[in-house]
Amino acid sequence: MFKFPELHRLTSGPRASKVGENGAFMIDELRIIASVGEGWEHVSVSLGGRCPKWSEMCIVKAMFWDDEDCVVQFHPPKSEHVNCHPYCLHLWRPIGRDIETPPSILVGPK
């Protein structure tokens, strides 16, 4: 289930938003924008001078979704690629649909 970590919400300044709405969040130095719309839950994560690390994306995933929720990072076709920030990564989850995943054994033994 998607949730907004209200403790980290920006409530003043140009990126301020109200509790329970799409908005901006700060977790340490991670700048996050979270939204629900068009059939998707979406979180963008950026830093000033580098892309977020895998471990940082895992922290964000855990704060916005439950442990058993599957979210994805897409690599779209080049013709559909959009890059508004050089150090931003995105997590996505479709609303009301499961994301098919390959068998875990294809990654390695548990």
Jmol script that loads the backbone (N, CA, C; Angstrom):
load data "model"
ATOM      1  N   MET A   1       0.837  -1.182   0.000  1.00  0.00           N
ATOM      2  CA  MET A   1       0.000   0.000   0.000  1.00  0.00           C
ATOM      3  C   MET A   1       0.884   1.249   0.000  1.00  0.00           C
ATOM      4  N   PHE A   2       0.572   2.182  -0.844  1.00  0.00           N
ATOM      5  CA  PHE A   2       1.309   3.437  -0.941  1.00  0.00           C
ATOM      6  C   PHE A   2       0.951   4.328   0.236  1.00  0.00           C
ATOM      7  N   LYS A   3       1.970   4.985   0.788  1.00  0.00           N
ATOM      8  CA  LYS A   3       1.734   5.892   1.905  1.00  0.00           C
ATOM      9  C   LYS A   3       2.709   7.058   1.824  1.00  0.00           C
ATOM     10  N   PHE A   4       2.287   8.202   2.311  1.00  0.00           N
ATOM     11  CA  PHE A   4       3.155   9.369   2.377  1.00  0.00           C
ATOM     12  C   PHE A   4       3.795   9.417   3.765  1.00  0.00           C
ATOM     13  N   PRO A   5       5.123   9.473   3.863  1.00  0.00           N
ATOM     14  CA  PRO A   5       5.780   9.594   5.171  1.00  0.00           C
ATOM     15  C   PRO A   5       5.684  11.038   5.668  1.00  0.00           C
ATOM     16  N   GLU A   6       4.566  11.357   6.297  1.00  0.00           N
ATOM     17  CA  GLU A   6       4.235  12.740   6.633  1.00  0.00           C
ATOM     18  C   GLU A   6       5.308  13.441   7.468  1.00  0.00           C
ATOM     19  N   LEU A   7       6.051  12.696   8.262  1.00  0.00           N
ATOM     20  CA  LEU A   7       7.114  13.282   9.078  1.00  0.00           C
ATOM     21  C   LEU A   7       8.155  14.003   8.220  1.00  0.00           C
ATOM     22  N   HIS A   8       8.306  13.574   6.968  1.00  0.00           N
ATOM     23  CA  HIS A   8       9.327  14.118   6.071  1.00  0.00           C
ATOM     24  C   HIS A   8       8.771  15.094   5.023  1.00  0.00           C
ATOM     25  N   ARG A   9       7.477  15.387   5.104  1.00  0.00           N
ATOM     26  CA  ARG A   9       6.832  16.272   4.131  1.00  0.00           C
ATOM     27  C   ARG A   9       7.327  17.709   4.298  1.00  0.00           C
ATOM     28  N   LEU A  10       7.519  18.399   3.162  1.00  0.00           N
ATOM     29  CA  LEU A  10       7.821  19.821   3.193  1.00  0.00           C
ATOM     30  C   LEU A  10       6.502  20.567   3.358  1.00  0.00           C
ATOM     31  N   THR A  11       6.377  21.329   4.431  1.00  0.00           N
ATOM     32  CA  THR A  11       5.125  22.024   4.737  1.00  0.00           C
ATOM     33  C   THR A  11       5.256  23.542   4.639  1.00  0.00           C
ATOM     34  N   SER A  12       6.436  24.017   4.283  1.00  0.00           N
ATOM     35  CA  SER A  12       6.616  25.453   4.063  1.00  0.00           C
ATOM     36  C   SER A  12       7.543  25.646   2.876  1.00  0.00           C
ATOM     37  N   GLY A  13       7.509  26.840   2.315  1.00  0.00           N
ATOM     38  CA  GLY A  13       8.345  27.131   1.156  1.00  0.00           C
ATOM     39  C   GLY A  13       7.643  26.812  -0.146  1.00  0.00           C
ATOM     40  N   PRO A  14       8.369  26.931  -1.255  1.00  0.00           N
ATOM     41  CA  PRO A  14       7.745  26.781  -2.578  1.00  0.00           C
ATOM     42  C   PRO A  14       7.268  25.359  -2.889  1.00  0.00           C
ATOM     43  N   ARG A  15       7.774  24.356  -2.215  1.00  0.00           N
ATOM     44  CA  ARG A  15       7.356  22.976  -2.479  1.00  0.00           C
ATOM     45  C   ARG A  15       6.418  22.436  -1.398  1.00  0.00           C
ATOM     46  N   ALA A  16       5.852  23.323  -0.593  1.00  0.00           N
ATOM     47  CA  ALA A  16       4.962  22.916   0.498  1.00  0.00           C
ATOM     48  C   ALA A  16       3.699  22.256  -0.044  1.00  0.00           C
ATOM     49  N   SER A  17       3.193  21.277   0.711  1.00  0.00           N
ATOM     50  CA  SER A  17       1.933  20.614   0.375  1.00  0.00           C
ATOM     51  C   SER A  17       1.241  20.205   1.673  1.00  0.00           C
ATOM     52  N   LYS A  18      -0.014  19.822   1.525  1.00  0.00           N
ATOM     53  CA  LYS A  18      -0.824  19.444   2.679  1.00  0.00           C
ATOM     54  C   LYS A  18      -0.748  17.947   2.936  1.00  0.00           C
ATOM     55  N   VAL A  19      -0.984  17.572   4.177  1.00  0.00           N
ATOM     56  CA  VAL A  19      -0.991  16.172   4.594  1.00  0.00           C
ATOM     57  C   VAL A  19      -1.927  15.366   3.694  1.00  0.00           C
ATOM     58  N   GLY A  20      -1.443  14.204   3.249  1.00  0.00           N
ATOM     59  CA  GLY A  20      -2.240  13.289   2.448  1.00  0.00           C
ATOM     60  C   GLY A  20      -2.288  13.589   0.964  1.00  0.00           C
ATOM     61  N   GLU A  21      -1.658  14.682   0.539  1.00  0.00           N
ATOM     62  CA  GLU A  21      -1.660  15.046  -0.875  1.00  0.00           C
ATOM     63  C   GLU A  21      -0.329  14.705  -1.529  1.00  0.00           C
ATOM     64  N   ASN A  22      -0.331  14.693  -2.872  1.00  0.00           N
ATOM     65  CA  ASN A  22       0.931  14.615  -3.607  1.00  0.00           C
ATOM     66  C   ASN A  22       1.814  15.747  -3.094  1.00  0.00           C
ATOM     67  N   GLY A  23       3.142  15.503  -3.033  1.00  0.00           N
ATOM     68  CA  GLY A  23       3.987  16.571  -2.532  1.00  0.00           C
ATOM     69  C   GLY A  23       5.460  16.229  -2.506  1.00  0.00           C
ATOM     70  N   ALA A  24       6.212  17.115  -1.859  1.00  0.00           N
ATOM     71  CA  ALA A  24       7.662  16.985  -1.751  1.00  0.00           C
ATOM     72  C   ALA A  24       8.047  16.573  -0.334  1.00  0.00           C
ATOM     73  N   PHE A  25       9.125  15.801  -0.266  1.00  0.00           N
ATOM     74  CA  PHE A  25       9.608  15.255   0.997  1.00  0.00           C
ATOM     75  C   PHE A  25      11.135  15.331   1.013  1.00  0.00           C
ATOM     76  N   MET A  26      11.711  15.404   2.185  1.00  0.00           N
ATOM     77  CA  MET A  26      13.170  15.356   2.352  1.00  0.00           C
ATOM     78  C   MET A  26      13.490  14.242   3.339  1.00  0.00           C
ATOM     79  N   ILE A  27      14.371  13.349   2.941  1.00  0.00           N
ATOM     80  CA  ILE A  27      14.875  12.300   3.818  1.00  0.00           C
ATOM     81  C   ILE A  27      16.384  12.407   3.756  1.00  0.00           C
ATOM     82  N   ASP A  28      16.977  12.912   4.840  1.00  0.00           N
ATOM     83  CA  ASP A  28      18.392  13.277   4.841  1.00  0.00           C
ATOM     84  C   ASP A  28      18.630  14.220   3.670  1.00  0.00           C
ATOM     85  N   GLU A  29      19.550  13.884   2.755  1.00  0.00           N
ATOM     86  CA  GLU A  29      19.788  14.778   1.617  1.00  0.00           C
ATOM     87  C   GLU A  29      18.984  14.390   0.376  1.00  0.00           C
ATOM     88  N   LEU A  30      18.132  13.376   0.487  1.00  0.00           N
ATOM     89  CA  LEU A  30      17.326  12.919  -0.644  1.00  0.00           C
ATOM     90  C   LEU A  30      16.123  13.837  -0.846  1.00  0.00           C
ATOM     91  N   ARG A  31      16.008  14.367  -2.042  1.00  0.00           N
ATOM     92  CA  ARG A  31      14.870  15.211  -2.417  1.00  0.00           C
ATOM     93  C   ARG A  31      13.858  14.321  -3.128  1.00  0.00           C
ATOM     94  N   ILE A  32      12.655  14.295  -2.619  1.00  0.00           N
ATOM     95  CA  ILE A  32      11.653  13.347  -3.113  1.00  0.00           C
ATOM     96  C   ILE A  32      10.376  14.069  -3.485  1.00  0.00           C
ATOM     97  N   ILE A  33       9.821  13.685  -4.628  1.00  0.00           N
ATOM     98  CA  ILE A  33       8.488  14.132  -5.017  1.00  0.00           C
ATOM     99  C   ILE A  33       7.651  12.869  -5.195  1.00  0.00           C
ATOM    100  N   ALA A  34       6.512  12.832  -4.505  1.00  0.00           N
ATOM    101  CA  ALA A  34       5.644  11.654  -4.554  1.00  0.00           C
ATOM    102  C   ALA A  34       4.280  12.056  -5.075  1.00  0.00           C
ATOM    103  N   SER A  35       3.719  11.194  -5.921  1.00  0.00           N
ATOM    104  CA  SER A  35       2.414  11.496  -6.494  1.00  0.00           C
ATOM    105  C   SER A  35       1.650  10.227  -6.806  1.00  0.00           C
ATOM    106  N   VAL A  36       0.340  10.383  -6.838  1.00  0.00           N
ATOM    107  CA  VAL A  36      -0.571   9.329  -7.270  1.00  0.00           C
ATOM    108  C   VAL A  36      -1.458   9.951  -8.341  1.00  0.00           C
ATOM    109  N   GLY A  37      -1.495   9.318  -9.499  1.00  0.00           N
ATOM    110  CA  GLY A  37      -2.328   9.833 -10.578  1.00  0.00           C
ATOM    111  C   GLY A  37      -2.143   9.069 -11.861  1.00  0.00           C
ATOM    112  N   GLU A  38      -3.120   9.181 -12.746  1.00  0.00           N
ATOM    113  CA  GLU A  38      -3.073   8.519 -14.056  1.00  0.00           C
ATOM    114  C   GLU A  38      -2.897   7.004 -13.924  1.00  0.00           C
ATOM    115  N   GLY A  39      -3.331   6.422 -12.792  1.00  0.00           N
ATOM    116  CA  GLY A  39      -3.237   4.980 -12.588  1.00  0.00           C
ATOM    117  C   GLY A  39      -1.909   4.501 -12.028  1.00  0.00           C
ATOM    118  N   TRP A  40      -1.069   5.439 -11.549  1.00  0.00           N
ATOM    119  CA  TRP A  40       0.261   5.075 -11.050  1.00  0.00           C
ATOM    120  C   TRP A  40       0.571   5.745  -9.717  1.00  0.00           C
ATOM    121  N   GLU A  41       1.317   5.039  -8.893  1.00  0.00           N
ATOM    122  CA  GLU A  41       1.996   5.617  -7.733  1.00  0.00           C
ATOM    123  C   GLU A  41       3.422   5.887  -8.195  1.00  0.00           C
ATOM    124  N   HIS A  42       3.951   7.054  -7.865  1.00  0.00           N
ATOM    125  CA  HIS A  42       5.248   7.465  -8.399  1.00  0.00           C
ATOM    126  C   HIS A  42       6.049   8.234  -7.362  1.00  0.00           C
ATOM    127  N   VAL A  43       7.317   7.936  -7.284  1.00  0.00           N
ATOM    128  CA  VAL A  43       8.238   8.670  -6.420  1.00  0.00           C
ATOM    129  C   VAL A  43       9.493   8.975  -7.225  1.00  0.00           C
ATOM    130  N   SER A  44       9.885  10.250  -7.253  1.00  0.00           N
ATOM    131  CA  SER A  44      11.167  10.611  -7.857  1.00  0.00           C
ATOM    132  C   SER A  44      12.122  10.971  -6.730  1.00  0.00           C
ATOM    133  N   VAL A  45      13.365  10.554  -6.883  1.00  0.00           N
ATOM    134  CA  VAL A  45      14.379  10.741  -5.842  1.00  0.00           C
ATOM    135  C   VAL A  45      15.602  11.371  -6.490  1.00  0.00           C
ATOM    136  N   SER A  46      16.044  12.509  -5.950  1.00  0.00           N
ATOM    137  CA  SER A  46      17.214  13.166  -6.525  1.00  0.00           C
ATOM    138  C   SER A  46      18.130  13.694  -5.438  1.00  0.00           C
ATOM    139  N   LEU A  47      19.361  13.948  -5.878  1.00  0.00           N
ATOM    140  CA  LEU A  47      20.393  14.574  -5.052  1.00  0.00           C
ATOM    141  C   LEU A  47      21.017  15.681  -5.881  1.00  0.00           C
ATOM    142  N   GLY A  48      21.738  16.560  -5.236  1.00  0.00           N
ATOM    143  CA  GLY A  48      22.340  17.680  -5.946  1.00  0.00           C
ATOM    144  C   GLY A  48      23.445  17.297  -6.899  1.00  0.00           C
ATOM    145  N   GLY A  49      24.332  16.356  -6.518  1.00  0.00           N
ATOM    146  CA  GLY A  49      25.517  16.111  -7.324  1.00  0.00           C
ATOM    147  C   GLY A  49      25.763  14.680  -7.742  1.00  0.00           C
ATOM    148  N   ARG A  50      24.807  13.790  -7.493  1.00  0.00           N
ATOM    149  CA  ARG A  50      24.968  12.388  -7.898  1.00  0.00           C
ATOM    150  C   ARG A  50      23.607  11.710  -7.899  1.00  0.00           C
ATOM    151  N   CYS A  51      23.530  10.561  -8.570  1.00  0.00           N
ATOM    152  CA  CYS A  51      22.310   9.761  -8.529  1.00  0.00           C
ATOM    153  C   CYS A  51      22.203   9.040  -7.194  1.00  0.00           C
ATOM    154  N   PRO A  52      20.990   8.775  -6.749  1.00  0.00           N
ATOM    155  CA  PRO A  52      20.820   7.986  -5.526  1.00  0.00           C
ATOM    156  C   PRO A  52      21.413   6.589  -5.679  1.00  0.00           C
ATOM    157  N   LYS A  53      21.942   6.064  -4.595  1.00  0.00           N
ATOM    158  CA  LYS A  53      22.475   4.698  -4.562  1.00  0.00           C
ATOM    159  C   LYS A  53      21.325   3.708  -4.387  1.00  0.00           C
ATOM    160  N   TRP A  54      21.610   2.452  -4.698  1.00  0.00           N
ATOM    161  CA  TRP A  54      20.625   1.381  -4.510  1.00  0.00           C
ATOM    162  C   TRP A  54      20.123   1.384  -3.076  1.00  0.00           C
ATOM    163  N   SER A  55      21.026   1.489  -2.107  1.00  0.00           N
ATOM    164  CA  SER A  55      20.631   1.456  -0.692  1.00  0.00           C
ATOM    165  C   SER A  55      19.696   2.625  -0.348  1.00  0.00           C
ATOM    166  N   GLU A  56      19.921   3.780  -0.952  1.00  0.00           N
ATOM    167  CA  GLU A  56      19.049   4.933  -0.712  1.00  0.00           C
ATOM    168  C   GLU A  56      17.677   4.720  -1.341  1.00  0.00           C
ATOM    169  N   MET A  57      17.647   4.126  -2.525  1.00  0.00           N
ATOM    170  CA  MET A  57      16.367   3.836  -3.167  1.00  0.00           C
ATOM    171  C   MET A  57      15.587   2.797  -2.351  1.00  0.00           C
ATOM    172  N   CYS A  58      16.289   1.870  -1.716  1.00  0.00           N
ATOM    173  CA  CYS A  58      15.625   0.882  -0.859  1.00  0.00           C
ATOM    174  C   CYS A  58      14.987   1.547   0.357  1.00  0.00           C
ATOM    175  N   ILE A  59      15.664   2.534   0.930  1.00  0.00           N
ATOM    176  CA  ILE A  59      15.103   3.279   2.061  1.00  0.00           C
ATOM    177  C   ILE A  59      13.831   4.002   1.620  1.00  0.00           C
ATOM    178  N   VAL A  60      13.879   4.645   0.475  1.00  0.00           N
ATOM    179  CA  VAL A  60      12.713   5.363  -0.038  1.00  0.00           C
ATOM    180  C   VAL A  60      11.573   4.394  -0.330  1.00  0.00           C
ATOM    181  N   LYS A  61      11.890   3.288  -0.966  1.00  0.00           N
ATOM    182  CA  LYS A  61      10.849   2.286  -1.264  1.00  0.00           C
ATOM    183  C   LYS A  61      10.162   1.862   0.022  1.00  0.00           C
ATOM    184  N   ALA A  62      10.926   1.598   1.074  1.00  0.00           N
ATOM    185  CA  ALA A  62      10.368   1.143   2.354  1.00  0.00           C
ATOM    186  C   ALA A  62       9.524   2.219   3.040  1.00  0.00           C
ATOM    187  N   MET A  63       9.830   3.482   2.787  1.00  0.00           N
ATOM    188  CA  MET A  63       9.064   4.555   3.420  1.00  0.00           C
ATOM    189  C   MET A  63       7.743   4.833   2.717  1.00  0.00           C
ATOM    190  N   PHE A  64       7.670   4.560   1.418  1.00  0.00           N
ATOM    191  CA  PHE A  64       6.462   4.862   0.657  1.00  0.00           C
ATOM    192  C   PHE A  64       5.596   3.637   0.366  1.00  0.00           C
ATOM    193  N   TRP A  65       6.171   2.442   0.412  1.00  0.00           N
ATOM    194  CA  TRP A  65       5.412   1.226   0.126  1.00  0.00           C
ATOM    195  C   TRP A  65       5.671   0.170   1.189  1.00  0.00           C
ATOM    196  N   ASP A  66       4.805  -0.815   1.230  1.00  0.00           N
ATOM    197  CA  ASP A  66       4.968  -1.954   2.138  1.00  0.00           C
ATOM    198  C   ASP A  66       6.058  -2.889   1.631  1.00  0.00           C
ATOM    199  N   ASP A  67       6.569  -3.712   2.531  1.00  0.00           N
ATOM    200  CA  ASP A  67       7.653  -4.639   2.195  1.00  0.00           C
ATOM    201  C   ASP A  67       7.301  -5.564   1.032  1.00  0.00           C
ATOM    202  N   GLU A  68       6.062  -6.004   0.947  1.00  0.00           N
ATOM    203  CA  GLU A  68       5.679  -6.969  -0.082  1.00  0.00           C
ATOM    204  C   GLU A  68       5.162  -6.315  -1.359  1.00  0.00           C
ATOM    205  N   ASP A  69       5.174  -5.007  -1.437  1.00  0.00           N
ATOM    206  CA  ASP A  69       4.798  -4.321  -2.672  1.00  0.00           C
ATOM    207  C   ASP A  69       5.968  -4.365  -3.647  1.00  0.00           C
ATOM    208  N   CYS A  70       5.664  -4.642  -4.896  1.00  0.00           N
ATOM    209  CA  CYS A  70       6.675  -4.640  -5.956  1.00  0.00           C
ATOM    210  C   CYS A  70       6.598  -3.302  -6.686  1.00  0.00           C
ATOM    211  N   VAL A  71       7.716  -2.599  -6.747  1.00  0.00           N
ATOM    212  CA  VAL A  71       7.802  -1.350  -7.498  1.00  0.00           C
ATOM    213  C   VAL A  71       8.921  -1.499  -8.512  1.00  0.00           C
ATOM    214  N   VAL A  72       8.900  -0.672  -9.545  1.00  0.00           N
ATOM    215  CA  VAL A  72       9.887  -0.815 -10.625  1.00  0.00           C
ATOM    216  C   VAL A  72      10.549   0.513 -10.959  1.00  0.00           C
ATOM    217  N   GLN A  73      11.709   0.377 -11.575  1.00  0.00           N
ATOM    218  CA  GLN A  73      12.437   1.484 -12.170  1.00  0.00           C
ATOM    219  C   GLN A  73      12.500   1.150 -13.662  1.00  0.00           C
ATOM    220  N   PHE A  74      11.907   1.990 -14.501  1.00  0.00           N
ATOM    221  CA  PHE A  74      11.834   1.698 -15.924  1.00  0.00           C
ATOM    222  C   PHE A  74      13.047   2.222 -16.683  1.00  0.00           C
ATOM    223  N   HIS A  75      13.386   1.521 -17.751  1.00  0.00           N
ATOM    224  CA  HIS A  75      14.333   1.994 -18.760  1.00  0.00           C
ATOM    225  C   HIS A  75      13.539   2.053 -20.054  1.00  0.00           C
ATOM    226  N   PRO A  76      12.928   3.208 -20.347  1.00  0.00           N
ATOM    227  CA  PRO A  76      12.034   3.299 -21.499  1.00  0.00           C
ATOM    228  C   PRO A  76      12.799   3.305 -22.820  1.00  0.00           C
ATOM    229  N   PRO A  77      12.065   3.122 -23.927  1.00  0.00           N
ATOM    230  CA  PRO A  77      12.707   3.259 -25.230  1.00  0.00           C
ATOM    231  C   PRO A  77      13.329   4.654 -25.352  1.00  0.00           C
ATOM    232  N   LYS A  78      14.419   4.748 -26.062  1.00  0.00           N
ATOM    233  CA  LYS A  78      15.129   6.023 -26.202  1.00  0.00           C
ATOM    234  C   LYS A  78      14.197   7.126 -26.702  1.00  0.00           C
ATOM    235  N   SER A  79      13.286   6.779 -27.593  1.00  0.00           N
ATOM    236  CA  SER A  79      12.380   7.780 -28.153  1.00  0.00           C
ATOM    237  C   SER A  79      11.419   8.357 -27.110  1.00  0.00           C
ATOM    238  N   GLU A  80      11.247   7.673 -25.979  1.00  0.00           N
ATOM    239  CA  GLU A  80      10.344   8.134 -24.926  1.00  0.00           C
ATOM    240  C   GLU A  80      11.103   8.608 -23.687  1.00  0.00           C
ATOM    241  N   HIS A  81      12.411   8.640 -23.762  1.00  0.00           N
ATOM    242  CA  HIS A  81      13.227   9.022 -22.606  1.00  0.00           C
ATOM    243  C   HIS A  81      13.058  10.500 -22.280  1.00  0.00           C
ATOM    244  N   VAL A  82      12.880  10.812 -21.007  1.00  0.00           N
ATOM    245  CA  VAL A  82      12.786  12.179 -20.510  1.00  0.00           C
ATOM    246  C   VAL A  82      13.790  12.321 -19.381  1.00  0.00           C
ATOM    247  N   ASN A  83      14.598  13.384 -19.415  1.00  0.00           N
ATOM    248  CA  ASN A  83      15.582  13.605 -18.364  1.00  0.00           C
ATOM    249  C   ASN A  83      15.533  15.079 -17.962  1.00  0.00           C
ATOM    250  N   CYS A  84      14.742  15.364 -16.927  1.00  0.00           N
ATOM    251  CA  CYS A  84      14.614  16.744 -16.448  1.00  0.00           C
ATOM    252  C   CYS A  84      15.658  17.076 -15.388  1.00  0.00           C
ATOM    253  N   HIS A  85      16.314  16.062 -14.848  1.00  0.00           N
ATOM    254  CA  HIS A  85      17.313  16.263 -13.796  1.00  0.00           C
ATOM    255  C   HIS A  85      18.360  15.164 -13.942  1.00  0.00           C
ATOM    256  N   PRO A  86      19.638  15.504 -14.048  1.00  0.00           N
ATOM    257  CA  PRO A  86      20.655  14.481 -14.307  1.00  0.00           C
ATOM    258  C   PRO A  86      20.892  13.496 -13.158  1.00  0.00           C
ATOM    259  N   TYR A  87      20.416  13.808 -11.957  1.00  0.00           N
ATOM    260  CA  TYR A  87      20.671  12.941 -10.805  1.00  0.00           C
ATOM    261  C   TYR A  87      19.381  12.472 -10.149  1.00  0.00           C
ATOM    262  N   CYS A  88      18.370  12.165 -10.953  1.00  0.00           N
ATOM    263  CA  CYS A  88      17.057  11.761 -10.449  1.00  0.00           C
ATOM    264  C   CYS A  88      16.706  10.357 -10.939  1.00  0.00           C
ATOM    265  N   LEU A  89      16.215   9.538 -10.029  1.00  0.00           N
ATOM    266  CA  LEU A  89      15.710   8.203 -10.352  1.00  0.00           C
ATOM    267  C   LEU A  89      14.252   8.126  -9.918  1.00  0.00           C
ATOM    268  N   HIS A  90      13.503   7.204 -10.535  1.00  0.00           N
ATOM    269  CA  HIS A  90      12.065   7.104 -10.286  1.00  0.00           C
ATOM    270  C   HIS A  90      11.680   5.682  -9.897  1.00  0.00           C
ATOM    271  N   LEU A  91      10.698   5.581  -9.007  1.00  0.00           N
ATOM    272  CA  LEU A  91      10.068   4.311  -8.653  1.00  0.00           C
ATOM    273  C   LEU A  91       8.594   4.413  -9.037  1.00  0.00           C
ATOM    274  N   TRP A  92       8.066   3.324  -9.587  1.00  0.00           N
ATOM    275  CA  TRP A  92       6.699   3.303 -10.090  1.00  0.00           C
ATOM    276  C   TRP A  92       5.979   2.047  -9.629  1.00  0.00           C
ATOM    277  N   ARG A  93       4.658   2.168  -9.428  1.00  0.00           N
ATOM    278  CA  ARG A  93       3.811   1.005  -9.149  1.00  0.00           C
ATOM    279  C   ARG A  93       2.430   1.276  -9.735  1.00  0.00           C
ATOM    280  N   PRO A  94       1.939   0.375 -10.594  1.00  0.00           N
ATOM    281  CA  PRO A  94       0.596   0.571 -11.142  1.00  0.00           C
ATOM    282  C   PRO A  94      -0.453   0.331 -10.053  1.00  0.00           C
ATOM    283  N   ILE A  95      -1.520   1.109 -10.087  1.00  0.00           N
ATOM    284  CA  ILE A  95      -2.593   0.971  -9.101  1.00  0.00           C
ATOM    285  C   ILE A  95      -3.559  -0.118  -9.553  1.00  0.00           C
ATOM    286  N   GLY A  96      -3.828  -1.073  -8.654  1.00  0.00           N
ATOM    287  CA  GLY A  96      -4.817  -2.108  -8.927  1.00  0.00           C
ATOM    288  C   GLY A  96      -4.349  -3.240  -9.806  1.00  0.00           C
ATOM    289  N   ARG A  97      -3.055  -3.301 -10.091  1.00  0.00           N
ATOM    290  CA  ARG A  97      -2.509  -4.381 -10.918  1.00  0.00           C
ATOM    291  C   ARG A  97      -1.220  -4.885 -10.292  1.00  0.00           C
ATOM    292  N   ASP A  98      -0.975  -6.172 -10.418  1.00  0.00           N
ATOM    293  CA  ASP A  98       0.294  -6.745  -9.977  1.00  0.00           C
ATOM    294  C   ASP A  98       1.332  -6.583 -11.078  1.00  0.00           C
ATOM    295  N   ILE A  99       2.581  -6.446 -10.670  1.00  0.00           N
ATOM    296  CA  ILE A  99       3.691  -6.402 -11.615  1.00  0.00           C
ATOM    297  C   ILE A  99       4.242  -7.817 -11.725  1.00  0.00           C
ATOM    298  N   GLU A 100       4.254  -8.339 -12.940  1.00  0.00           N
ATOM    299  CA  GLU A 100       4.811  -9.674 -13.137  1.00  0.00           C
ATOM    300  C   GLU A 100       6.329  -9.611 -12.976  1.00  0.00           C
ATOM    301  N   THR A 101       6.865 -10.549 -12.213  1.00  0.00           N
ATOM    302  CA  THR A 101       8.308 -10.630 -12.012  1.00  0.00           C
ATOM    303  C   THR A 101       8.800 -12.008 -12.428  1.00  0.00           C
ATOM    304  N   PRO A 102      10.051 -12.109 -12.865  1.00  0.00           N
ATOM    305  CA  PRO A 102      10.584 -13.428 -13.230  1.00  0.00           C
ATOM    306  C   PRO A 102      10.800 -14.259 -11.967  1.00  0.00           C
ATOM    307  N   PRO A 103      10.895 -15.571 -12.119  1.00  0.00           N
ATOM    308  CA  PRO A 103      11.193 -16.420 -10.955  1.00  0.00           C
ATOM    309  C   PRO A 103      12.505 -15.982 -10.314  1.00  0.00           C
ATOM    310  N   SER A 104      12.536 -15.940  -8.992  1.00  0.00           N
ATOM    311  CA  SER A 104      13.727 -15.463  -8.283  1.00  0.00           C
ATOM    312  C   SER A 104      14.971 -16.315  -8.580  1.00  0.00           C
ATOM    313  N   ILE A 105      14.803 -17.579  -8.934  1.00  0.00           N
ATOM    314  CA  ILE A 105      15.940 -18.451  -9.217  1.00  0.00           C
ATOM    315  C   ILE A 105      16.737 -17.933 -10.439  1.00  0.00           C
ATOM    316  N   LEU A 106      16.085 -17.153 -11.316  1.00  0.00           N
ATOM    317  CA  LEU A 106      16.782 -16.602 -12.466  1.00  0.00           C
ATOM    318  C   LEU A 106      17.793 -15.517 -12.054  1.00  0.00           C
ATOM    319  N   VAL A 107      17.627 -14.971 -10.846  1.00  0.00           N
ATOM    320  CA  VAL A 107      18.576 -14.005 -10.300  1.00  0.00           C
ATOM    321  C   VAL A 107      19.670 -14.756  -9.556  1.00  0.00           C
ATOM    322  N   GLY A 108      19.279 -15.765  -8.818  1.00  0.00           N
ATOM    323  CA  GLY A 108      20.242 -16.567  -8.058  1.00  0.00           C
ATOM    324  C   GLY A 108      19.529 -17.338  -6.973  1.00  0.00           C
ATOM    325  N   PRO A 109      20.238 -18.270  -6.332  1.00  0.00           N
ATOM    326  CA  PRO A 109      19.600 -19.049  -5.252  1.00  0.00           C
ATOM    327  C   PRO A 109      19.358 -18.181  -4.029  1.00  0.00           C
ATOM    328  N   LYS A 110      18.308 -18.514  -3.305  1.00  0.00           N
ATOM    329  CA  LYS A 110      17.993 -17.776  -2.072  1.00  0.00           C
ATOM    330  C   LYS A 110      18.846 -18.281  -0.932  1.00  0.00           C
TER     331      LYS A 110
END
end "model"
wireframe off; spacefill off
backbone 0.3
color backbone group
